[in-house]
Amino acid sequence: MFRRTFWFTAGAAAGVWATTKVNRKLKKLTPESLAAQAANKAIDAGHRLKDFALDVRDGMVERESELGEALGLNRHPDAELPAQRRFAVIENHSDKNKTKYLENTKFSYNRNEDH
């Protein structure tokens, strides 16, 4: 008699547990619940995207300051400027006009000139 009572109680408890689990799963699959889950995931994705954008912006500002230091753009405007670069031109004594032309001409390379 005691065994029957035990198994009856165990079966009833298992039935209640299984019914509760199934009802919870069914409530998660209702359209309202699915919409709420989708909205929560979209909000989480938006927060992650915002955090990523802020990290990129911080990295960009840091890199710009590094480049500014390397190029000397962060110096005080009254600071002494670096000396002007001079290019050596090989003189051909027989052609003085060509040497003057080379001295007065600015050379700039435009990679689109060849096309």
C-alpha atoms as a printed R data frame, in Angstrom:
    type eleno elety resid chain resno      x      y       z
1   ATOM     1    CA   MET     A     1  0.000  0.000   0.000
2   ATOM     2    CA   PHE     A     2  2.846  2.382   0.843
3   ATOM     3    CA   ARG     A     3  4.466  1.726  -2.571
4   ATOM     4    CA   ARG     A     4  1.310  2.625  -4.438
5   ATOM     5    CA   THR     A     5  0.984  5.892  -2.538
6   ATOM     6    CA   PHE     A     6  4.622  6.786  -3.262
7   ATOM     7    CA   TRP     A     7  4.331  6.106  -7.008
8   ATOM     8    CA   PHE     A     8  0.992  7.888  -7.222
9   ATOM     9    CA   THR     A     9  2.516 10.969  -5.568
10  ATOM    10    CA   ALA     A    10  5.642 10.783  -7.747
11  ATOM    11    CA   GLY     A    11  3.492 10.506 -10.905
12  ATOM    12    CA   ALA     A    12  1.302 13.420  -9.860
13  ATOM    13    CA   ALA     A    13  4.384 15.587  -9.130
14  ATOM    14    CA   ALA     A    14  5.932 14.662 -12.483
15  ATOM    15    CA   GLY     A    15  2.651 15.535 -14.227
16  ATOM    16    CA   VAL     A    16  2.457 18.927 -12.523
17  ATOM    17    CA   TRP     A    17  6.096 19.632 -13.343
18  ATOM    18    CA   ALA     A    18  5.653 18.632 -17.012
19  ATOM    19    CA   THR     A    19  2.444 20.657 -17.342
20  ATOM    20    CA   THR     A    20  4.144 23.733 -15.875
21  ATOM    21    CA   LYS     A    21  7.109 23.368 -18.263
22  ATOM    22    CA   VAL     A    22  4.842 22.979 -21.299
23  ATOM    23    CA   ASN     A    23  2.730 25.998 -20.314
24  ATOM    24    CA   ARG     A    24  5.847 28.142 -19.919
25  ATOM    25    CA   LYS     A    25  7.099 27.098 -23.347
26  ATOM    26    CA   LEU     A    26  3.713 27.823 -24.912
27  ATOM    27    CA   LYS     A    27  3.631 31.299 -23.338
28  ATOM    28    CA   LYS     A    28  7.085 31.989 -24.811
29  ATOM    29    CA   LEU     A    29  5.758 31.159 -28.270
30  ATOM    30    CA   THR     A    30  2.789 33.535 -28.264
31  ATOM    31    CA   PRO     A    31  3.008 36.414 -30.777
32  ATOM    32    CA   GLU     A    32  3.188 39.033 -28.003
33  ATOM    33    CA   SER     A    33  6.035 37.212 -26.299
34  ATOM    34    CA   LEU     A    34  7.930 36.758 -29.578
35  ATOM    35    CA   ALA     A    35  7.496 40.460 -30.370
36  ATOM    36    CA   ALA     A    36  8.794 41.416 -26.931
37  ATOM    37    CA   GLN     A    37 11.809 39.112 -27.339
38  ATOM    38    CA   ALA     A    38 12.571 40.590 -30.766
39  ATOM    39    CA   ALA     A    39 12.298 44.128 -29.369
40  ATOM    40    CA   ASN     A    40 14.651 43.280 -26.505
41  ATOM    41    CA   LYS     A    41 17.190 41.777 -28.889
42  ATOM    42    CA   ALA     A    42 16.967 44.828 -31.149
43  ATOM    43    CA   ILE     A    43 17.554 47.136 -28.183
44  ATOM    44    CA   ASP     A    44 20.553 45.054 -27.089
45  ATOM    45    CA   ALA     A    45 21.965 45.131 -30.614
46  ATOM    46    CA   GLY     A    46 21.502 48.916 -30.693
47  ATOM    47    CA   HIS     A    47 23.389 49.300 -27.417
48  ATOM    48    CA   ARG     A    48 26.225 47.109 -28.710
49  ATOM    49    CA   LEU     A    49 26.360 49.104 -31.947
50  ATOM    50    CA   LYS     A    50 26.451 52.381 -29.998
51  ATOM    51    CA   ASP     A    51 29.287 51.076 -27.809
52  ATOM    52    CA   PHE     A    52 31.194 50.008 -30.924
53  ATOM    53    CA   ALA     A    53 30.721 53.431 -32.517
54  ATOM    54    CA   LEU     A    54 31.975 55.153 -29.361
55  ATOM    55    CA   ASP     A    55 35.033 52.872 -29.285
56  ATOM    56    CA   VAL     A    56 35.753 53.662 -32.932
57  ATOM    57    CA   ARG     A    57 35.394 57.391 -32.271
58  ATOM    58    CA   ASP     A    58 37.772 57.206 -29.289
59  ATOM    59    CA   GLY     A    59 40.303 55.280 -31.363
60  ATOM    60    CA   MET     A    60 39.974 57.788 -34.174
61  ATOM    61    CA   VAL     A    61 40.609 60.741 -31.864
62  ATOM    62    CA   GLU     A    62 43.598 58.965 -30.337
63  ATOM    63    CA   ARG     A    63 45.059 58.140 -33.754
64  ATOM    64    CA   GLU     A    64 44.506 61.701 -35.014
65  ATOM    65    CA   SER     A    65 46.406 63.074 -32.024
66  ATOM    66    CA   GLU     A    66 49.255 60.614 -32.684
67  ATOM    67    CA   LEU     A    67 49.400 61.684 -36.328
68  ATOM    68    CA   GLY     A    68 49.228 65.353 -35.313
69  ATOM    69    CA   GLU     A    69 52.234 64.873 -33.058
70  ATOM    70    CA   ALA     A    70 54.134 62.960 -35.712
71  ATOM    71    CA   LEU     A    71 53.460 65.615 -38.348
72  ATOM    72    CA   GLY     A    72 53.999 68.532 -35.996
73  ATOM    73    CA   LEU     A    73 50.453 69.857 -36.265
74  ATOM    74    CA   ASN     A    74 49.993 70.136 -32.504
75  ATOM    75    CA   ARG     A    75 52.836 72.586 -31.996
76  ATOM    76    CA   HIS     A    76 52.277 76.167 -30.921
77  ATOM    77    CA   PRO     A    77 51.830 78.493 -33.933
78  ATOM    78    CA   ASP     A    78 54.674 80.735 -32.770
79  ATOM    79    CA   ALA     A    79 57.115 77.851 -32.610
80  ATOM    80    CA   GLU     A    80 60.057 77.924 -34.958
81  ATOM    81    CA   LEU     A    81 59.339 76.352 -38.325
82  ATOM    82    CA   PRO     A    82 61.646 73.671 -39.679
83  ATOM    83    CA   ALA     A    83 64.185 74.731 -42.267
84  ATOM    84    CA   GLN     A    84 63.074 74.676 -45.881
85  ATOM    85    CA   ARG     A    85 64.255 71.655 -47.840
86  ATOM    86    CA   ARG     A    86 66.556 72.300 -50.738
87  ATOM    87    CA   PHE     A    87 67.026 69.990 -53.670
88  ATOM    88    CA   ALA     A    88 70.388 69.577 -55.291
89  ATOM    89    CA   VAL     A    89 70.433 70.109 -59.044
90  ATOM    90    CA   ILE     A    90 73.284 68.776 -61.117
91  ATOM    91    CA   GLU     A    91 74.643 71.604 -63.220
92  ATOM    92    CA   ASN     A    92 75.585 71.159 -66.789
93  ATOM    93    CA   HIS     A    93 78.066 73.937 -67.513
94  ATOM    94    CA   SER     A    94 77.321 73.843 -71.198
95  ATOM    95    CA   ASP     A    95 73.627 74.570 -70.745
96  ATOM    96    CA   LYS     A    96 73.073 77.474 -68.329
97  ATOM    97    CA   ASN     A    97 69.489 78.080 -69.486
98  ATOM    98    CA   LYS     A    98 68.487 74.535 -68.587
99  ATOM    99    CA   THR     A    99 69.893 74.983 -65.077
100 ATOM   100    CA   LYS     A   100 67.920 78.193 -64.581
101 ATOM   101    CA   TYR     A   101 64.795 76.420 -65.827
102 ATOM   102    CA   LEU     A   102 65.317 73.609 -63.309
103 ATOM   103    CA   GLU     A   103 65.821 76.072 -60.466
104 ATOM   104    CA   ASN     A   104 62.612 77.981 -61.238
105 ATOM   105    CA   THR     A   105 60.395 74.955 -61.904
106 ATOM   106    CA   LYS     A   106 58.391 73.253 -59.207
107 ATOM   107    CA   PHE     A   107 58.224 69.511 -59.649
108 ATOM   108    CA   SER     A   108 55.050 67.808 -58.580
109 ATOM   109    CA   TYR     A   109 54.163 64.295 -59.473
110 ATOM   110    CA   ASN     A   110 50.584 63.614 -60.407
111 ATOM   111    CA   ARG     A   111 50.005 59.933 -60.948
112 ATOM   112    CA   ASN     A   112 47.142 60.733 -63.295
113 ATOM   113    CA   GLU     A   113 49.394 62.634 -65.726
114 ATOM   114    CA   ASP     A   114 50.532 59.465 -67.440
115 ATOM   115    CA   HIS     A   115 47.038 58.396 -68.449
